[in-house]
Amino acid sequence: MNSKLKRAAVGGVSIASLMLAGAAPAAPGTLAGSTINNTASVGYSIGGVAQPTVNSTTASFVVDRKVNVTVAEVGGTATFTSYGQKDQVTTFTVTNNTNSVQDFRLFGVDSVLGTTTTLNHTDSTGVTNIRVFVDSNGNGQYDAGVDTATYIDELAPDQTKTVFIVADLPASGPAGGVAGVILTAVTASGGASGTLGADVTASLVDDVNAVDTVFGDAAGWADAYRDARHSAQDEYDVYGTSALAVKTATLISDPLNGLVAPKAIPGAVMEYCIAVKNIGVQAITGVTVTDNIPANTTYVPGSTHVGGTVLLGVCQGDGVGAADGSVYNGTAVTATIPTIAPNDVVTARFRVTIN
């Protein structure tokens, strides 16, 4: 609906006279329902003699409601996750730019496969069990069992609420999958705390004595211009394989040549190195490397070392020597690496003797 001009009769005094008398239009931030009153004064003379000033009747009108809401994605980055994860969270804000207290109905949907996301990625997978919750304690973090409200209740003008989309990732999907989600806030009537009001509707008739409703919102990610709603998109980026393991075998010595150009003959010592690289974007933790002792070899007691690195493809450093009993059970070596940062490589090494 177009903006409306309020008109009122003022005892024979024109609107132009009122403007000359200093009457001002309502400021953009004036609360809907406020009454604007104005009275003009008319001075005149008769036969050159000034007469008493005459006051006009009072012109009044009620400030209308300009509906405007903004939804925004928080952080400018994706939520990183992996397939099969439940209750994964993306975060948005909803701001009431309306000049009155409003409720907001909220809903989240999955983006269309193949479309480009707000972060310029291609949507290649989906999410399920989409839920929307309002941040109840204002900490900006989703608290399961605490943040349970599914709509925004009685949000004052110029105030913002944090809103979460919570969803489940499928058990599997394409490597490096991207799942876009869209949050939409629909403006609803306020005034009844604890109850979601009905969606607002635009006024078709101008009534100077009532609060008319005009839609003034911008177009969002998945909604139109001036439709009393707004939307924004966020995404889940799904890890592919985040750990890469490379195993090498290096001859250390043999009983005839010692350390100089050893050969793989009986009695020779061979060192196995398992280099684990984190090729993901977040740290991986609790890494466990298990390696069965090959047939025709015997484990060298006390030879397991964890925490070394790799330089030019060669294992470097002893790392931390692990006690025999904690890593070798008679048939296999088990080494535990507490954490590996993104793009880092950590090794586990042990030695065997050729039977």
C-alpha positions in Angstrom: 0.0 0.0 0.0 1.2 3.5 -0.8 1.9 6.0 2.0 -1.2 8.0 2.9 -1.9 11.7 3.5 -3.9 12.4 6.6 -6.5 15.1 6.1 -8.7 16.9 8.6 -11.0 20.0 8.6 -9.8 22.7 10.9 -12.5 25.3 11.1 -12.0 26.9 7.8 -8.2 27.2 8.2 -6.3 25.5 5.3 -3.6 22.8 5.6 -1.2 25.3 4.0 -2.0 27.7 6.8 -1.2 25.0 9.4 2.1 24.4 7.8 2.9 28.1 7.8 2.0 28.1 11.4 4.8 25.6 12.1 3.0 22.2 12.3 5.4 19.3 11.8 4.8 15.9 10.4 5.2 12.8 12.6 8.8 11.7 12.9 9.7 8.3 11.3 10.3 6.8 14.7 7.1 7.8 16.4 5.2 4.9 17.9 2.2 3.7 16.1 -1.0 4.7 18.0 0.5 8.0 19.0 -1.9 11.0 18.5 -0.5 14.1 16.8 -2.5 17.2 17.7 -2.1 20.6 16.1 -3.9 24.0 16.5 -3.4 27.0 14.3 -3.8 30.7 15.3 -5.2 33.4 13.0 -4.4 37.0 13.5 -6.3 39.8 11.6 -7.2 43.5 11.7 -10.4 45.4 11.0 -10.1 49.0 9.9 -6.4 48.9 10.8 -7.2 47.8 14.3 -5.7 44.4 15.4 -8.3 42.0 16.6 -8.0 39.2 19.1 -6.2 36.1 17.8 -8.6 33.3 16.8 -7.5 29.7 17.4 -8.6 27.0 15.1 -10.1 23.8 16.1 -7.6 21.0 16.8 -6.6 18.7 14.0 -5.7 15.2 15.2 -4.5 12.0 13.6 -3.2 8.7 14.8 0.3 7.6 13.7 0.1 4.5 11.6 2.2 1.3 11.8 5.0 0.8 9.3 5.8 -2.9 9.4 9.5 -3.6 8.9 11.5 -6.7 10.0 15.1 -7.8 9.2 16.5 -11.3 9.5 20.3 -11.6 9.3 22.7 -14.6 9.4 25.2 -14.3 12.2 29.0 -14.7 11.8 29.3 -14.8 8.0 30.6 -18.4 8.1 29.1 -21.8 7.8 28.4 -24.3 10.6 31.0 -27.1 10.1 29.7 -30.6 10.8 29.7 -34.1 9.5 27.2 -36.6 8.2 25.0 -38.3 10.8 25.3 -35.4 13.3 22.1 -34.4 15.2 20.9 -31.1 16.5 23.4 -28.9 14.5 22.9 -25.2 14.9 22.9 -22.2 12.6 22.3 -18.7 14.1 20.4 -15.7 13.0 19.1 -12.4 14.3 15.6 -10.9 13.9 15.2 -7.2 14.4 11.9 -5.3 14.8 12.2 -2.1 12.7 8.4 -1.5 13.1 7.3 1.5 15.1 5.3 -0.8 17.4 5.7 -3.9 19.6 5.3 -7.0 17.4 5.2 -10.8 17.6 7.1 -12.7 14.9 6.2 -16.1 13.6 9.3 -18.1 12.6 9.9 -21.0 10.3 12.9 -22.7 8.8 13.2 -24.6 5.5 15.9 -26.5 3.5 17.4 -24.6 0.6 16.8 -26.0 -2.9 19.5 -28.4 -4.2 21.7 -26.9 -6.8 21.2 -23.2 -5.8 24.0 -20.9 -4.8 24.1 -20.1 -1.1 24.7 -16.8 0.6 28.3 -17.9 1.1 28.6 -18.6 -2.7 28.6 -22.4 -2.4 26.4 -24.8 -4.2 23.8 -26.5 -2.1 24.5 -30.2 -2.6 22.8 -32.0 0.3 19.9 -31.5 2.7 19.0 -31.6 6.4 16.0 -33.0 8.2 14.1 -32.4 11.4 14.4 -28.6 11.1 13.4 -26.7 14.2 13.5 -23.1 15.1 14.1 -21.7 18.7 14.5 -18.3 20.2 17.5 -17.4 22.4 15.8 -17.1 25.8 18.7 -15.9 28.0 20.4 -13.7 25.5 23.7 -15.5 25.6 23.8 -16.0 21.8 24.3 -19.8 22.2 21.7 -22.5 21.7 20.9 -24.2 25.0 18.9 -27.4 24.5 16.0 -27.6 26.9 16.4 -23.9 27.8 15.8 -22.2 24.4 12.3 -23.7 23.8 10.3 -20.8 22.4 9.4 -21.2 18.8 8.2 -17.6 18.1 9.3 -14.1 19.2 6.9 -12.6 21.7 6.4 -8.9 22.2 9.5 -7.5 20.6 9.9 -3.8 21.1 10.8 -1.4 18.3 14.5 -1.4 17.3 15.1 -4.5 19.5 16.8 -7.7 18.2 16.4 -11.4 19.2 18.8 -14.2 18.4 17.1 -17.2 16.7 18.5 -20.7 16.0 17.8 -23.2 13.3 18.5 -26.7 14.7 18.6 -29.6 12.2 19.9 -33.1 11.6 22.4 -34.1 8.9 21.7 -37.2 6.9 23.8 -40.4 7.5 25.7 -39.9 4.2 26.0 -37.6 1.2 28.4 -36.1 -1.2 32.0 -35.4 -0.1 32.2 -31.8 1.1 28.5 -31.4 1.1 26.8 -28.0 1.6 23.3 -27.8 3.1 21.6 -24.4 3.0 18.8 -23.4 5.4 16.5 -20.4 5.4 14.9 -18.6 8.3 11.9 -16.5 7.7 10.3 -14.1 10.3 6.6 -13.2 9.6 5.3 -10.1 11.4 2.4 -10.9 13.7 0.2 -8.8 16.0 1.6 -7.9 19.4 -0.1 -6.9 22.5 -0.9 -10.2 24.1 2.1 -11.5 26.1 2.5 -15.3 26.0 0.4 -15.7 22.8 1.5 -15.6 19.2 -0.7 -13.0 17.4 -2.2 -13.4 14.0 -0.1 -12.4 11.0 -0.6 -8.7 10.3 -2.5 -7.5 7.2 -2.1 -4.2 5.3 -4.8 -1.6 5.7 -6.8 -0.8 2.5 -8.6 2.3 3.8 -7.2 5.4 5.4 -8.6 6.1 8.8 -7.1 9.2 10.6 -8.5 8.0 13.9 -7.2 4.5 13.8 -3.8 2.7 13.4 -3.5 1.7 9.8 -0.9 -0.8 8.8 1.6 -0.2 5.9 4.2 -2.8 4.9 7.7 -1.3 4.5 10.1 -4.3 4.6 12.8 -5.1 2.1 13.0 -8.3 0.0 14.8 -11.1 1.8 16.5 -14.3 0.7 13.2 -16.1 0.0 10.5 -13.4 0.3 9.2 -10.4 -1.6 9.4 -6.6 -1.1 6.8 -5.2 1.3 5.3 -8.5 2.4 5.6 -8.1 6.2 8.2 -10.8 6.4 12.0 -11.2 5.8 14.4 -14.1 5.4 18.0 -14.9 5.4 20.1 -18.0 4.6 22.9 -19.9 6.4 24.5 -23.2 5.7 26.1 -26.3 7.0 29.4 -27.4 5.5 29.9 -31.1 5.8 33.3 -32.5 6.2 34.7 -35.1 3.9 37.4 -37.4 5.1 39.3 -35.3 7.7 42.2 -37.7 8.4 44.7 -39.1 6.0 47.1 -41.9 7.0 50.3 -42.8 5.2 52.4 -45.7 6.3 56.0 -46.2 5.3 58.7 -48.9 6.1 62.3 -48.0 6.6 65.2 -50.4 7.1 67.3 -49.4 10.2 70.0 -52.0 10.3 70.8 -55.6 9.6 73.2 -58.1 11.4 75.8 -58.0 8.6 75.9 -54.4 7.4 74.8 -52.6 10.5 73.5 -49.1 9.8 75.3 -48.8 6.5 73.1 -49.8 3.5 71.2 -52.4 5.4 69.2 -55.2 3.7 66.0 -56.9 4.6 67.5 -60.1 5.7 66.6 -62.2 8.8 67.6 -60.3 11.9 67.3 -56.9 10.2 65.3 -54.1 12.0 62.5 -52.4 10.1 60.7 -49.3 11.3 57.1 -48.6 10.4 55.9 -45.0 10.5 52.2 -44.1 10.4 51.8 -40.4 9.6 48.3 -39.1 10.3 47.4 -35.8 8.7 44.4 -33.7 9.5 43.0 -32.5 6.2 39.9 -31.0 7.7 39.2 -27.5 9.0 38.8 -28.4 12.7 41.0 -30.2 15.1 40.6 -34.0 15.3 40.9 -35.6 18.7 41.2 -39.0 20.2 43.1 -40.4 17.2 43.9 -44.1 17.7 46.3 -45.9 15.4 46.2 -49.7 15.5 48.7 -51.8 13.5 49.0 -55.6 13.6 52.6 -56.9 13.8 53.3 -58.5 10.4 53.8 -62.2 10.0 57.4 -63.3 10.1 58.4 -60.4 12.2 58.8 -59.8 16.0 58.0 -56.5 17.7 61.0 -54.7 19.2 60.1 -54.0 22.8 59.9 -50.3 23.8 60.2 -49.1 20.2 56.8 -47.4 19.9 57.0 -43.6 19.8 54.1 -41.2 19.4 54.1 -37.5 18.5 56.8 -37.1 15.9 56.5 -35.2 12.6 57.4 -35.8 9.0 59.9 -33.8 7.0 60.3 -34.4 3.3 58.5 -37.6 3.6 60.8 -38.9 6.4 59.6 -39.4 10.0 61.3 -37.0 12.4 61.7 -37.0 16.1 61.1 -39.6 18.7 58.1 -38.0 20.2 57.0 -39.6 23.5 58.1 -43.1 24.2 55.1 -45.2 25.2 55.4 -48.1 27.8 55.4 -51.5 26.1 52.4 -52.8 28.0 50.2 -49.9 27.1 50.7 -50.1 23.3 51.5 -53.7 22.5 49.2 -56.6 23.3 51.2 -59.4 21.8 49.8 -59.1 18.3 49.2 -55.4 17.6 50.6 -52.0 18.5 48.1 -49.3 19.6 49.1 -45.7 19.7 46.9 -42.8 20.8 47.4 -39.2 19.5 45.4 -36.8 21.7 44.8 -34.1 19.0 45.9 -33.0 15.5 45.3 -29.4 14.4 44.1 -28.7 10.9 46.8 -29.3 8.3 49.2 -30.8 10.9 50.8 -34.2 10.7 51.6 -36.4 13.7 53.3 -39.8 13.6 53.3 -43.1 15.4 56.3 -45.3 14.9 57.4 -48.8 16.0 60.1 -51.3 15.0 60.1 -55.0 14.2 62.8 -57.6 13.6 62.7 -59.8 10.6 62.5 -63.5 11.7 
